[in-house]
């Protein structure tokens, strides 16, 4: 049994994590309001805080869907 597929999986996973981390770092660096978009729910009362970034999750989901579809179409050529 070859370890090639497992090694390839771990390398690809590492590259994807690196890209996601870099994107989040750049978003914070340039002041993009992820988690603070209109429609995100944030409730703070006393010592209780509840945050539910629904609009941010939808935007991130749409962007990832588009990017992954482009990657899959590029790979299948």
N, C-alpha and C positions, 0 to 999 in steps of 0.2 A: 504494500500500500504506500502510495506516494503522499508526502506532506505538502506538495505543491498547492493543491486547492485550499488547504487550511492557511498556509502562509499568505497566499494571495488575498484571502478573505480578511485576515488581520491587517494586512497592509492597506487594503481599500478602506476598511473601517477606520483605521488611524488617519488616513488622508481626509476622509469625510469629517471626522471629529475636528481635525485641524482647521478645515475650511469653515465649519460652523462656528468654532471658537473665534477664529479670526474675524468672521463677519459680525459676531456679537461685540467683539472688542472695537471694531471700527464703528459700529452703530452707536456705541456708548461714547466713543471718542468724538464723533461728529455731532453728538447731541440729539440723535433721533429719538423721538418720544415713545419708544417701545414700552408698553405697560402704562402709558399715560395718554392714550388716544381718546378722543371723544367716544363715549359708549362703554369704556372700561369702567367696571364697578369697583369703587374703593370706599369702604366704610370704616371710619375710625371713631370709636366711642370709649372714652376712658382708657383702660389698658387693653382694649380689644381692637384688633385691626383685621379687616377682611378685604382681600384684594382678589378680584376675578377679572382678568384682562381679556374679555371676550372678543373685542374688536381686534386687539393685537393678535390673538390666536388665529382669527380668521384671515388676517393679512398675511401672517407668517405661513399659514397653510396654503394660501393661494400662491405665494411666491415659491414655496417648495414644490408644489404640484407642477408649476410651469417649468422650473429648473430641472426637476427629475424627468419630466416628459421630454424635454430637449435632450438631456443626456441619453435617455433610452433610445430616442430616434437616431441620435448620432452613432450610438454603438451598433444598432441594427443595420446600418448601411453597409 
